[in-house]
Amino acid sequence: MRSILVASTLAVVAIGCDNAVGSEPPYQGHSYIVGIDISGSRNRTELDESKKLLDGVIDHLQVGDHLTLIEVYQGGRVPARQWSDSTRTPRKSGAPTASEKRRLEDFKEIARMQTSILFDSARARGILSTDIFGTLSRAADYAKASRNRGTTLLLLSDMMNETPDVMMTHKADIPGNRWIRELAAEKRIPRLEGVCVVVAGADVTTERGAAIRDFWDKYFEVAGTHVSPDNYRNMISDPAEVACSGS
């Protein structure tokens, strides 16, 4: 009787070990939110570089990832466009199944088509202003819906806000710390805790560009995140660099 009990106990332990070895939870996916700025302050080369980077990010998507494309908010008669979709979370950890791979490739193809639509040079002529703040608010809403996924916000923009409230075309017009504190007191700054922010397309060489960068550093800090110097750049050639250390 004792030998049967010992054998049963060992069998239970063995089953538990087998489950532990292969019990790694499936990849839950990463959420990429991309703000696309095609305003007149960006030239053709800059737009082409942004599109190439986004195409590279799409190429690197995995089964279970979520992608959201947001046209940077603007003035004019045509509203900003958005697109958001994802692939299913893989059923098992490790290598995806053939059907999961097929669905992923279909997803990537649709994402590339949406990207081409959003990078419409003819549409840029109808843009009268660039509202980075409105775009960040919408991005924060999408980030909140990401739940347990890691989230990266990629801003393909020169980060130059141009609305009646805030014009950044001249260094003297860029708001200071007091303006940011007032917005925070009125709860008008979106919450971006846990979001990795990457900027590609910013002016990093002129005094105005440095002032704009300083403003956004302080703004994002109040929003609950941080943009490292390596993630605030004029151009990113390798999509693998669209990430934050430790993410």
Secondary structure, 3 states (H helix, E strand, C coil): CHHHHHHHHHHHHHHHHHHHHCCCCCCCCEEEEEEECCCCCCCHHHHHHHHHHHHHHHHCCCCCCEEEEEECEECCCCCCCEEEEECCCCCCCCCCCHHHHHHHHHHHHHHHHHHHHHCCHHHHCCCCCEEHHHHHHHHHHHHHCCCCCEEEEEEECCCCCECCCCECCCHHHCCCHHHHHHHHHCCCCCCCCCEEEEEECCCCCCHHHHHHHHHHHHHHHHHCCCCCHHHEECCCCCHHHCCCCCC
